[in-house]
Amino acid sequence: MSRHPAGSTVRNTGFTLIEILIVVVILGILASIIVPQFADAQSSTRAAAMRTQLKTIRGQVSAWRIQNGNAMPGGGSATAAEMMQTLIDDGYIVRTVFLSPGFVWEWNPNLGTLDLGYDETIEPSIPDADNDGDGDSDDIAVIEAW
């Protein structure tokens, strides 16, 4: 015997399994479209951040050399780490600069030049430095030309 009054209709207010599955599939499709765009943005951001840091440190090296009679920070045979430590010790930068995985400093103490390289063996996911949508050898060439 039913507990509903005669003439009333029973309404199911929940969602069916099919309706829930359709929503899940739609959300999955949207996620598959949006997530790669975030990955591309992160890649470009890594490259842009490293380029900014390179410019900043180059400026600090120049300032240090002006203040120290055109000498090289860390000496004429210093590594990139020693050069940066000299800049830290003398107050030109506040701490060791963070390197995004794969990027490597290339310091030439004879010429006083600081460049960036990219080592795929450290991080195979090459950042998109030339903004063409991929991470390939062209991007490494762009990074090394900064």
C-alpha positions in Angstrom: 0.0 0.0 0.0 1.3 3.4 -0.9 1.6 6.3 1.5 1.0 8.9 -1.1 -2.5 10.4 -1.3 -4.6 9.4 -4.2 -4.1 11.5 -7.3 -0.7 12.8 -6.3 2.3 12.1 -8.5 5.7 10.9 -7.1 8.7 13.0 -8.2 12.2 11.7 -8.1 14.4 14.8 -7.5 17.8 13.1 -7.9 20.0 12.8 -10.9 20.1 9.6 -12.9 23.4 7.8 -13.5 23.3 8.8 -17.2 23.0 12.5 -16.4 25.9 12.3 -14.0 28.1 10.5 -16.5 27.3 13.1 -19.2 28.4 15.9 -16.8 31.6 14.1 -16.0 32.4 13.5 -19.7 31.8 17.2 -20.4 34.0 18.3 -17.5 36.7 15.9 -18.8 36.6 17.4 -22.3 36.9 20.9 -20.9 39.8 19.9 -18.7 41.6 18.3 -21.6 41.3 21.6 -23.5 42.3 23.9 -20.6 45.2 22.0 -18.9 47.6 22.1 -21.8 47.2 25.9 -22.0 48.3 26.2 -18.4 51.3 24.0 -19.1 52.3 26.3 -22.1 51.9 29.4 -19.9 54.1 27.9 -17.2 56.8 27.0 -19.8 56.9 30.5 -21.2 56.9 32.0 -17.7 60.0 29.9 -16.7 61.9 31.2 -19.7 60.8 34.8 -19.0 61.8 34.6 -15.4 65.2 33.3 -16.2 65.8 36.0 -18.8 64.9 38.7 -16.3 67.3 37.2 -13.7 70.0 37.1 -16.3 69.6 40.8 -17.1 69.5 41.7 -13.4 72.7 39.8 -12.6 74.5 41.2 -15.7 73.6 44.6 -14.4 75.0 43.8 -11.0 78.2 42.4 -12.4 78.7 45.7 -14.4 78.0 47.7 -11.2 80.5 45.6 -9.2 83.1 46.0 -11.9 82.7 49.8 -12.0 83.1 50.0 -8.2 86.1 47.6 -8.2 88.4 49.0 -10.9 87.1 46.8 -13.7 88.1 43.6 -11.9 86.1 40.4 -12.2 83.8 39.4 -9.3 85.4 36.3 -7.7 88.7 36.8 -9.6 90.0 35.9 -13.1 89.3 32.2 -12.8 86.1 32.2 -10.8 83.2 29.9 -11.5 79.6 31.3 -11.8 78.9 30.2 -8.3 82.0 32.0 -7.0 81.2 35.1 -9.0 77.6 35.2 -7.5 79.0 34.6 -4.0 81.2 37.7 -4.4 78.1 39.7 -5.5 76.2 38.4 -2.4 79.1 39.1 0.0 79.5 42.7 -1.4 75.7 43.4 -1.2 75.0 43.5 -4.9 72.5 40.7 -4.8 70.8 39.5 -1.6 71.0 35.8 -2.1 71.9 33.0 -4.5 69.7 33.3 -7.6 67.3 30.4 -8.2 67.9 28.5 -11.4 64.9 26.9 -12.9 65.6 23.2 -13.6 67.6 22.7 -16.8 69.1 26.2 -16.9 72.8 26.6 -16.3 74.9 29.7 -15.7 77.8 30.2 -18.2 80.3 32.6 -16.7 83.4 33.7 -18.6 85.7 35.4 -16.1 88.2 36.4 -18.8 85.5 38.5 -20.7 83.2 39.2 -17.8 80.2 37.7 -19.6 77.3 35.9 -18.1 75.1 33.8 -20.2 72.4 31.1 -19.8 72.5 27.6 -21.3 70.0 24.8 -21.1 70.9 21.2 -20.3 68.3 18.7 -21.4 69.9 16.0 -19.3 68.9 17.9 -16.2 65.4 18.7 -17.3 64.1 17.3 -20.6 61.1 19.6 -20.7 62.5 22.6 -22.6 60.7 25.8 -21.9 59.1 27.7 -24.8 61.6 30.6 -25.1 60.6 31.6 -28.6 56.8 31.5 -28.0 56.1 29.2 -30.9 54.2 26.7 -28.8 56.8 24.0 -28.4 60.0 23.2 -26.5 62.7 22.2 -28.9 66.2 22.9 -30.0 65.2 26.3 -31.4 64.2 27.3 -27.9 67.7 26.3 -26.6 69.3 28.5 -29.3 67.1 31.4 -28.2 68.1 30.9 -24.5 71.8 30.8 -25.4 71.4 34.0 -27.5 70.0 36.1 -24.6 
